[in-house]
Amino acid sequence: MTSSSDGHSTQRPDTEPDPDTEPEPGTVVCALCGATAQGPPPTWTYSVENGTGLHYCERCARENLRAIEGRLDSEWW
């Protein structure tokens, strides 16, 4: 688990995320790496792709900033 300066904590899974496992209510899950956080942290990015809302943790958003700003769907990252 890592903590950011704004007091939010992020937990990265040791394995690939299981798409069949539902997170606890109020938990936000990164669409790329499966990191979880309680509530949507202000440092995370929210994107709507093909009508579906997706959250991206700070690390994944930073690593893919050019693609996000270029409005490329995450399948092209």
PyRosetta script that sets phi, psi and omega in degrees:
from pyrosetta import init, pose_from_sequence

init()
pose = pose_from_sequence("MTSSSDGHSTQRPDTEPDPDTEPEPGTVVCALCGATAQGPPPTWTYSVENGTGLHYCERCARENLRAIEGRLDSEWW")
pose.set_psi(1, 138.0)
pose.set_omega(1, 176.7)
pose.set_phi(2, -120.4)
pose.set_psi(2, 150.2)
pose.set_omega(2, 178.5)
pose.set_phi(3, -116.5)
pose.set_psi(3, 142.5)
pose.set_omega(3, 177.3)
pose.set_phi(4, -102.2)
pose.set_psi(4, 171.8)
pose.set_omega(4, -177.1)
pose.set_phi(5, -66.0)
pose.set_psi(5, -19.1)
pose.set_omega(5, -179.5)
pose.set_phi(6, -89.7)
pose.set_psi(6, 6.4)
pose.set_omega(6, 175.9)
pose.set_phi(7, 90.7)
pose.set_psi(7, -4.5)
pose.set_omega(7, 178.0)
pose.set_phi(8, -82.3)
pose.set_psi(8, 148.5)
pose.set_omega(8, 177.3)
pose.set_phi(9, -118.6)
pose.set_psi(9, 145.9)
pose.set_omega(9, -179.4)
pose.set_phi(10, -124.5)
pose.set_psi(10, 136.3)
pose.set_omega(10, 178.8)
pose.set_phi(11, -117.4)
pose.set_psi(11, 122.7)
pose.set_omega(11, 178.1)
pose.set_phi(12, -96.2)
pose.set_psi(12, 133.6)
pose.set_omega(12, 179.2)
pose.set_phi(13, -72.0)
pose.set_psi(13, 151.5)
pose.set_omega(13, 176.8)
pose.set_phi(14, -78.3)
pose.set_psi(14, -18.7)
pose.set_omega(14, -179.4)
pose.set_phi(15, -127.7)
pose.set_psi(15, 175.8)
pose.set_omega(15, 177.6)
pose.set_phi(16, -63.2)
pose.set_psi(16, 145.0)
pose.set_omega(16, 179.4)
pose.set_phi(17, -64.8)
pose.set_psi(17, 144.2)
pose.set_omega(17, 177.9)
pose.set_phi(18, -93.7)
pose.set_psi(18, 111.8)
pose.set_omega(18, -176.6)
pose.set_phi(19, -64.8)
pose.set_psi(19, -16.9)
pose.set_omega(19, -179.0)
pose.set_phi(20, -87.0)
pose.set_psi(20, -9.6)
pose.set_omega(20, -178.4)
pose.set_phi(21, -92.3)
pose.set_psi(21, 124.3)
pose.set_omega(21, 179.2)
pose.set_phi(22, -86.3)
pose.set_psi(22, 131.9)
pose.set_omega(22, 176.4)
pose.set_phi(23, -72.8)
pose.set_psi(23, 164.0)
pose.set_omega(23, 177.0)
pose.set_phi(24, -63.7)
pose.set_psi(24, 151.6)
pose.set_omega(24, 177.2)
pose.set_phi(25, -57.2)
pose.set_psi(25, 137.4)
pose.set_omega(25, -179.4)
pose.set_phi(26, 87.3)
pose.set_psi(26, -5.3)
pose.set_omega(26, 179.4)
pose.set_phi(27, -90.3)
pose.set_psi(27, 135.2)
pose.set_omega(27, 177.8)
pose.set_phi(28, -105.6)
pose.set_psi(28, 136.4)
pose.set_omega(28, -177.9)
pose.set_phi(29, -118.9)
pose.set_psi(29, 131.4)
pose.set_omega(29, 176.9)
pose.set_phi(30, -66.6)
pose.set_psi(30, 130.6)
pose.set_omega(30, -177.8)
pose.set_phi(31, -69.6)
pose.set_psi(31, -19.1)
pose.set_omega(31, -179.1)
pose.set_phi(32, -96.9)
pose.set_psi(32, -54.2)
pose.set_omega(32, -172.3)
pose.set_phi(33, -104.2)
pose.set_psi(33, -13.1)
pose.set_omega(33, 178.7)
pose.set_phi(34, 86.7)
pose.set_psi(34, 6.9)
pose.set_omega(34, 176.8)
pose.set_phi(35, -59.6)
pose.set_psi(35, 147.6)
pose.set_omega(35, -179.6)
pose.set_phi(36, -120.9)
pose.set_psi(36, 153.2)
pose.set_omega(36, 176.0)
pose.set_phi(37, -149.5)
pose.set_psi(37, 152.6)
pose.set_omega(37, 178.2)
pose.set_phi(38, -83.2)
pose.set_psi(38, 114.5)
pose.set_omega(38, -177.7)
pose.set_phi(39, 73.5)
pose.set_psi(39, 163.6)
pose.set_omega(39, 179.9)
pose.set_phi(40, -78.2)
pose.set_psi(40, 106.4)
pose.set_omega(40, 178.5)
pose.set_phi(41, -63.2)
pose.set_psi(41, 146.1)
pose.set_omega(41, -178.5)
pose.set_phi(42, -65.8)
pose.set_psi(42, -16.4)
pose.set_omega(42, -179.4)
pose.set_phi(43, -88.9)
pose.set_psi(43, -6.6)
pose.set_omega(43, 178.5)
pose.set_phi(44, -85.0)
pose.set_psi(44, 159.1)
pose.set_omega(44, 179.7)
pose.set_phi(45, -107.8)
pose.set_psi(45, 140.5)
pose.set_omega(45, 177.7)
pose.set_phi(46, -114.8)
pose.set_psi(46, 133.2)
pose.set_omega(46, -178.0)
pose.set_phi(47, -135.4)
pose.set_psi(47, 145.0)
pose.set_omega(47, 173.6)
pose.set_phi(48, -109.8)
pose.set_psi(48, 116.5)
pose.set_omega(48, -179.2)
pose.set_phi(49, -124.6)
pose.set_psi(49, 121.5)
pose.set_omega(49, -178.6)
pose.set_phi(50, 53.7)
pose.set_psi(50, 38.4)
pose.set_omega(50, 177.7)
pose.set_phi(51, 81.0)
pose.set_psi(51, 2.8)
pose.set_omega(51, -179.4)
pose.set_phi(52, -111.4)
pose.set_psi(52, 130.1)
pose.set_omega(52, 177.6)
pose.set_phi(53, -80.7)
pose.set_psi(53, 129.7)
pose.set_omega(53, -178.5)
pose.set_phi(54, -128.0)
pose.set_psi(54, 140.6)
pose.set_omega(54, 175.2)
pose.set_phi(55, -105.6)
pose.set_psi(55, 144.6)
pose.set_omega(55, 176.2)
pose.set_phi(56, -128.4)
pose.set_psi(56, 129.8)
pose.set_omega(56, -179.7)
pose.set_phi(57, -65.5)
pose.set_psi(57, 168.2)
pose.set_omega(57, -177.0)
pose.set_phi(58, -58.6)
pose.set_psi(58, -43.7)
pose.set_omega(58, -178.4)
pose.set_phi(59, -63.2)
pose.set_psi(59, -48.1)
pose.set_omega(59, -179.1)
pose.set_phi(60, -65.7)
pose.set_psi(60, -38.0)
pose.set_omega(60, 178.6)
pose.set_phi(61, -64.4)
pose.set_psi(61, -43.3)
pose.set_omega(61, 179.7)
pose.set_phi(62, -65.1)
pose.set_psi(62, -41.4)
pose.set_omega(62, -179.0)
pose.set_phi(63, -66.6)
pose.set_psi(63, -22.7)
pose.set_omega(63, -176.1)
pose.set_phi(64, -121.1)
pose.set_psi(64, 26.5)
pose.set_omega(64, -174.8)
pose.set_phi(65, -57.4)
pose.set_psi(65, -44.7)
pose.set_omega(65, -178.8)
pose.set_phi(66, -62.7)
pose.set_psi(66, -40.7)
pose.set_omega(66, 179.4)
pose.set_phi(67, -67.4)
pose.set_psi(67, -39.0)
pose.set_omega(67, 179.3)
pose.set_phi(68, -65.3)
pose.set_psi(68, -47.4)
pose.set_omega(68, 179.7)
pose.set_phi(69, -65.9)
pose.set_psi(69, -29.6)
pose.set_omega(69, 176.7)
pose.set_phi(70, -80.6)
pose.set_psi(70, 0.8)
pose.set_omega(70, 178.2)
pose.set_phi(71, 60.5)
pose.set_psi(71, 33.5)
pose.set_omega(71, 174.6)
pose.set_phi(72, -81.8)
pose.set_psi(72, 137.8)
pose.set_omega(72, 174.9)
pose.set_phi(73, -62.4)
pose.set_psi(73, 150.6)
pose.set_omega(73, -175.9)
pose.set_phi(74, -60.7)
pose.set_psi(74, -21.3)
pose.set_omega(74, 178.0)
pose.set_phi(75, -64.9)
pose.set_psi(75, -18.3)
pose.set_omega(75, 179.0)
pose.set_phi(76, -92.2)
pose.set_psi(76, -8.7)
pose.set_omega(76, -178.8)
pose.set_phi(77, -71.4)
pose.dump_pdb("model.pdb")
